[in-house]
Amino acid sequence: MLYRLITVIGGLVFVVALYGLVWFFCKQFLRRHGVIEQLTDRSTVLATWTFAGISLGLVLVVAGAFVLGPWAFYRTLRGHDVPISDAAAIWWGFGIVSASLLITAAGFMGFLKLVGAY
């Protein structure tokens, strides 16, 4: 029973870590493309919608996270008037989603191995 509780708490920590990674990558993306005004607020909005796309994609089909996450990133980015082409925005979204999920999944697998659940 204790392992289940530890695993659930660890899972919640990694969900927060996933959001944190998405937020960090979105902030770096906006900074790289010259957005300085309200950078934290814009990063939060962009990360929240991207994270929502990832979450919905993971619930529907795991591969859906790689479709809905970049799409949500692209749609939200269009509202921020960042000077970037549509194709580049989608590829940046795909890269942010992929990097965030890869880092989080590797960390969670290590955590499961550490507690003996894997």
C-alpha positions as CSV (number, residue, x, y, z in Angstrom):
1,M,0.0,0.0,0.0
2,L,2.8,2.4,0.8
3,Y,4.4,1.8,-2.7
4,R,1.1,2.8,-4.3
5,L,0.9,6.0,-2.3
6,I,4.5,6.8,-3.1
7,T,3.9,6.1,-6.8
8,V,0.8,8.3,-6.9
9,I,2.6,11.2,-5.2
10,G,5.6,10.7,-7.5
11,G,3.3,10.7,-10.5
12,L,1.7,14.0,-9.4
13,V,5.2,15.5,-8.9
14,F,6.1,14.5,-12.4
15,V,2.9,16.1,-13.8
16,V,4.0,19.3,-12.2
17,A,7.5,18.8,-13.6
18,L,6.0,18.3,-17.1
19,Y,4.2,21.6,-16.8
20,G,7.3,23.3,-15.5
21,L,9.4,22.0,-18.5
22,V,6.7,23.1,-21.0
23,W,6.6,26.6,-19.3
24,F,10.4,26.9,-19.3
25,F,10.7,25.9,-23.0
26,C,7.9,28.3,-23.9
27,K,9.6,31.1,-22.1
28,Q,12.9,30.4,-23.8
29,F,11.1,30.3,-27.2
30,L,9.4,33.6,-26.6
31,R,12.6,35.3,-25.4
32,R,14.5,33.9,-28.4
33,H,11.9,35.5,-30.7
34,G,12.1,38.9,-29.2
35,V,9.1,38.9,-26.8
36,I,10.0,41.0,-23.8
37,E,6.7,42.6,-22.7
38,Q,4.8,40.5,-20.2
39,L,7.1,37.6,-20.9
40,T,6.0,35.6,-17.8
41,D,2.3,36.0,-18.4
42,R,2.6,35.2,-22.1
43,S,4.8,32.1,-21.3
44,T,2.1,31.0,-18.8
45,V,-0.7,31.3,-21.3
46,L,1.3,29.5,-24.0
47,A,2.4,26.7,-21.6
48,T,-1.1,26.2,-20.2
49,W,-2.7,25.7,-23.6
50,T,0.2,23.5,-24.8
51,F,0.0,21.5,-21.6
52,A,-3.8,21.1,-22.1
53,G,-3.2,19.9,-25.6
54,I,-0.7,17.4,-24.4
55,S,-3.0,16.2,-21.6
56,L,-5.9,15.7,-23.9
57,G,-3.8,13.9,-26.4
58,L,-2.4,11.6,-23.8
59,V,-5.9,10.7,-22.6
60,L,-7.3,10.0,-26.1
61,V,-4.3,8.3,-27.6
62,V,-0.7,8.6,-26.5
63,A,0.4,9.7,-30.0
64,G,-2.3,12.4,-29.8
65,A,-0.1,14.4,-27.5
66,F,2.3,14.9,-30.4
67,V,-0.6,16.3,-32.5
68,L,-2.7,18.2,-30.0
69,G,0.2,19.7,-28.1
70,P,1.9,21.4,-31.1
71,W,-1.5,22.4,-32.4
72,A,-2.4,24.1,-29.1
73,F,1.0,25.8,-29.1
74,Y,0.5,27.0,-32.7
75,R,-3.0,28.3,-32.0
76,T,-2.0,30.1,-28.9
77,L,1.2,31.5,-30.4
78,R,-0.9,33.1,-33.2
79,G,-2.6,35.3,-30.6
80,H,0.8,36.6,-29.3
81,D,1.8,38.1,-32.7
82,V,5.2,36.5,-32.7
83,P,6.9,37.0,-36.0
84,I,7.3,33.3,-37.1
85,S,6.0,31.3,-39.9
86,D,3.1,28.8,-39.4
87,A,5.3,25.8,-40.2
88,A,8.1,26.9,-37.9
89,A,5.6,27.5,-35.1
90,I,4.2,23.9,-35.4
91,W,7.8,22.5,-35.5
92,W,8.8,24.5,-32.5
93,G,5.6,23.2,-30.7
94,F,6.5,19.7,-31.6
95,G,10.0,20.1,-30.3
96,I,8.8,21.6,-27.0
97,V,6.3,18.8,-26.5
98,S,8.7,16.1,-27.5
99,A,11.5,17.4,-25.2
100,S,9.2,17.9,-22.3
101,L,7.6,14.5,-22.6
102,L,11.0,12.7,-23.1
103,I,12.6,14.3,-20.1
104,T,9.6,13.7,-17.9
105,A,9.2,10.1,-19.0
106,A,12.9,9.3,-18.4
107,G,12.6,10.8,-14.9
108,F,9.4,8.9,-14.1
109,M,10.9,5.6,-15.3
110,G,13.9,6.3,-13.1
111,F,11.6,7.0,-10.2
112,L,9.6,3.8,-10.8
113,K,12.9,1.8,-10.9
114,L,14.0,3.5,-7.7
115,V,10.8,2.5,-5.7
116,G,10.9,-1.0,-7.2
117,A,7.7,-0.7,-9.3
118,Y,9.4,-1.2,-12.6
